[in-house]
Amino acid sequence: MYRRHNSKYLLYTSLFLAGTLVLVALFSLYFSDKTAVIKQQEMVLAHKYRTLQQKIAQKEAEYRRLNDSIDDIKAQIGLRGEAQHADIGALLQKCTPRIQHLMLGALPVGYPSLTHRITSGYGFRVHPIYHEERFHHGIDFGGKEGTPIHATQDGIVLFSGFSRGGYGNMVIIAHDYGFSTLYGHMLPDLRVKTGDFVRKGETIGFLGNSGLSTGPHLHYEIKYLNKSVDPAPFLHARAGSAFATLLRQSPKIAWQSLIAAVTTAYKRFTSL
């Protein structure tokens, strides 16, 4: 009697364990399938996110290109910048050497790095990655990875971090009189953070190859009232004939108003 009862107990225990194992296997199979589905959905979402970021970058580039096209059309029909209408000689007569030095002390002038080798200039070009004609809003300086990058004027750091727009590790600095500068494709070791005050010549990062880039270089932009201008005239800007060249080659900038503002401020300061 005891042996028969023990045998039934063993049978029921074996059946219970077998059932438990079957249930565990079914649950494992169910949740493994769920995990696989979730991972697949995450991969799809990640792909959609990357595609969306690329589309946003393309739309931003198209928007900037459209703005530049509008500026070109304005120039062709006579709605040009203030400096185009103003006589350069008359502006220079108002802008004494002292005023020129004061202005140059506030504008983003000079090279942003010791490397002066320009690999791509400002204006329309065939994009090295998309292989279609697009407007290049800055100047590219090719150089050795790790070359220090310097602020071209005193200012406040508006952004320091990784850009989703293709510029990789990037720094944007706001300067006086509506100017700002952008430094792109740098190494991750950025030396400034958003909100920092920087001095002209201060190291803000190092030349790299981050973002949409085909090789180590610095992408450098100058903007006036949030519109890009050609940085080339600013690289060699100094008082005298080079200052006249700067006025002549930067028609998007309201030089007449800027010179008047600096002159007024200087007269007030000297009258104290």
C-alpha positions in Angstrom: 0.0 0.0 0.0 2.7 2.4 0.9 4.7 1.5 -2.2 1.7 2.1 -4.4 1.1 5.4 -2.8 4.7 6.4 -3.2 4.7 5.4 -6.9 1.6 7.6 -7.5 3.4 10.5 -5.7 6.4 10.1 -7.9 4.3 9.9 -11.0 2.4 13.1 -10.1 5.6 14.9 -9.2 7.2 13.9 -12.5 4.1 15.0 -14.4 4.1 18.3 -12.5 7.8 18.9 -13.2 7.4 18.0 -16.9 4.5 20.4 -17.2 6.4 23.1 -15.5 9.3 22.6 -17.9 6.9 22.7 -20.8 5.4 26.0 -19.5 8.9 27.5 -19.0 9.9 26.5 -22.5 6.7 28.1 -23.9 7.2 31.3 -21.9 10.8 31.5 -23.0 9.9 31.0 -26.6 7.1 33.6 -26.3 9.3 36.2 -24.7 12.3 35.5 -26.9 10.0 36.1 -29.9 8.8 39.3 -28.2 12.4 40.4 -27.6 13.3 39.7 -31.2 10.3 41.7 -32.4 11.2 44.6 -30.0 14.8 44.6 -31.2 13.6 44.6 -34.8 11.3 47.5 -34.1 14.1 49.4 -32.4 16.3 48.9 -35.5 13.5 50.2 -37.8 13.0 53.2 -35.6 16.7 53.9 -35.5 16.9 53.7 -39.3 13.9 56.1 -39.6 15.5 58.5 -37.1 18.8 58.6 -39.1 16.8 59.1 -42.4 14.8 61.9 -40.8 18.0 63.6 -39.6 19.5 63.4 -43.1 16.3 64.9 -44.5 16.4 67.7 -42.0 20.1 68.4 -42.9 19.1 68.4 -46.6 16.2 70.8 -46.0 18.4 73.1 -43.9 21.0 73.2 -46.7 18.2 73.9 -49.3 16.8 76.7 -47.1 20.3 78.3 -46.8 20.9 77.8 -50.6 17.5 79.5 -51.3 18.4 82.5 -49.1 21.7 82.9 -51.0 19.9 82.6 -54.3 17.4 85.3 -53.2 20.4 87.6 -52.2 21.9 87.0 -55.7 18.6 87.9 -57.4 18.4 91.1 -55.2 21.9 92.0 -56.4 21.0 91.5 -60.0 17.9 93.6 -59.9 19.5 96.4 -57.9 18.4 95.6 -54.3 21.9 95.2 -53.1 23.6 95.6 -49.8 24.2 99.0 -48.3 27.9 98.8 -49.1 27.1 98.3 -52.8 25.2 101.6 -52.9 27.5 103.6 -50.7 30.7 104.9 -52.2 33.7 103.1 -50.7 35.8 106.2 -50.8 33.2 108.1 -48.8 33.0 105.4 -46.3 36.7 105.3 -45.8 36.8 109.1 -45.3 34.3 108.7 -42.4 36.2 105.7 -41.2 39.5 107.1 -39.9 42.5 104.8 -39.1 41.5 104.9 -35.4 37.9 103.8 -36.2 39.2 101.1 -38.5 41.4 99.7 -35.7 38.4 99.8 -33.3 36.3 97.9 -35.8 39.0 95.3 -36.5 39.2 94.8 -32.8 35.6 93.7 -32.7 35.2 91.9 -36.0 36.1 88.2 -36.5 39.3 88.7 -38.5 42.4 86.5 -39.1 42.8 82.8 -39.5 41.1 80.4 -37.1 44.1 78.0 -37.2 47.8 77.8 -38.0 46.8 75.8 -41.1 46.1 78.2 -44.0 45.6 75.6 -46.7 42.1 76.2 -48.2 40.6 73.1 -49.7 37.2 74.5 -50.5 36.1 78.1 -50.8 32.8 79.9 -50.2 30.1 79.5 -52.8 28.5 76.9 -55.0 30.4 73.6 -55.4 29.8 69.9 -55.9 29.3 68.4 -52.5 32.0 65.8 -51.7 29.5 63.3 -50.2 26.2 64.0 -51.9 27.9 64.6 -55.3 25.5 67.4 -56.3 25.9 71.2 -56.6 25.3 72.9 -53.3 26.1 76.2 -51.7 29.1 76.0 -49.4 28.6 78.6 -46.6 32.1 78.7 -45.3 35.8 77.9 -46.0 37.4 74.5 -45.5 41.0 74.4 -44.2 42.8 71.1 -44.6 45.4 70.2 -42.1 46.8 67.7 -39.6 44.3 66.1 -37.2 44.8 67.6 -33.8 45.9 71.1 -35.0 44.5 73.7 -32.5 41.6 75.8 -33.5 41.3 79.4 -32.2 38.5 81.9 -31.8 38.9 84.7 -34.3 37.4 87.3 -31.9 36.1 87.7 -28.4 32.6 86.4 -27.8 30.1 84.1 -26.1 29.8 80.4 -27.0 26.3 79.8 -28.3 26.8 76.1 -28.9 29.5 73.5 -28.2 28.8 69.9 -28.9 27.9 67.4 -31.7 25.8 68.8 -34.5 23.2 66.7 -36.2 23.4 68.9 -39.3 26.6 67.4 -40.6 29.2 69.6 -39.0 30.2 66.9 -36.4 31.8 68.4 -33.2 31.1 72.1 -33.6 31.4 75.4 -31.8 29.4 78.6 -32.5 30.5 81.9 -31.0 28.5 85.2 -31.0 30.5 88.4 -31.4 29.7 92.1 -31.4 27.7 94.0 -34.1 25.7 90.9 -35.2 28.6 88.7 -36.2 29.0 85.0 -35.3 31.5 82.3 -36.3 31.1 78.6 -36.7 33.9 75.9 -36.4 33.0 72.4 -37.6 34.3 68.8 -37.9 36.5 69.1 -34.8 37.7 66.4 -32.5 35.5 65.5 -29.5 37.9 67.2 -27.1 36.2 70.6 -27.3 37.8 73.1 -24.9 34.8 75.4 -24.4 31.1 74.8 -23.4 27.9 76.7 -24.2 27.8 80.0 -22.3 31.6 80.4 -21.9 33.2 83.8 -22.7 36.2 83.3 -25.0 39.0 85.6 -26.0 40.4 86.1 -29.5 43.1 83.5 -30.1 41.9 81.2 -27.3 41.9 77.5 -28.2 38.4 76.2 -28.6 39.1 72.7 -30.0 41.2 70.7 -32.4 41.0 70.0 -36.2 39.3 66.7 -36.8 37.2 64.6 -39.2 33.8 64.3 -37.5 30.4 64.6 -39.1 29.9 64.6 -42.9 33.6 64.8 -43.8 35.9 63.1 -46.2 39.1 63.9 -44.4 40.6 66.0 -41.6 39.7 69.7 -42.0 38.1 72.7 -40.4 34.9 74.1 -41.7 34.8 77.8 -40.8 31.9 80.2 -41.3 31.2 83.9 -40.6 27.6 85.0 -40.3 26.2 88.5 -40.1 22.7 88.8 -38.7 22.5 85.0 -39.1 23.3 85.1 -42.8 26.6 83.6 -44.1 29.2 85.9 -45.6 32.4 85.0 -47.4 35.1 84.6 -44.7 38.0 85.2 -47.2 38.1 89.0 -46.9 38.2 88.7 -43.1 41.3 86.5 -43.1 43.7 89.3 -44.1 41.7 92.3 -42.9 43.7 95.2 -41.5 43.7 99.0 -41.5 44.3 100.7 -44.8 43.9 99.2 -48.3 42.9 95.8 -46.9 40.1 97.4 -45.0 38.8 98.9 -48.3 38.9 95.4 -49.8 36.9 94.1 -46.8 34.2 96.7 -47.4 34.1 96.1 -51.1 34.0 92.3 -50.9 31.4 92.0 -48.2 28.3 93.7 -49.6 25.8 91.9 -47.3 27.1 93.9 -44.3 25.6 97.3 -43.5 29.0 99.0 -43.2 27.7 102.5 -43.3 25.5 102.0 -40.2 28.2 100.0 -38.5 30.9 102.7 -39.1 28.4 105.3 -37.8 27.7 103.3 -34.7 31.4 102.8 -33.9 32.2 106.4 -34.6 29.4 107.6 -32.3 30.5 105.3 -29.5 34.2 106.5 -29.9 33.2 110.2 -29.7 31.1 109.6 -26.6 34.0 107.7 -25.0 36.6 110.4 -25.8 34.3 113.2 -24.6 34.1 111.7 -21.1 
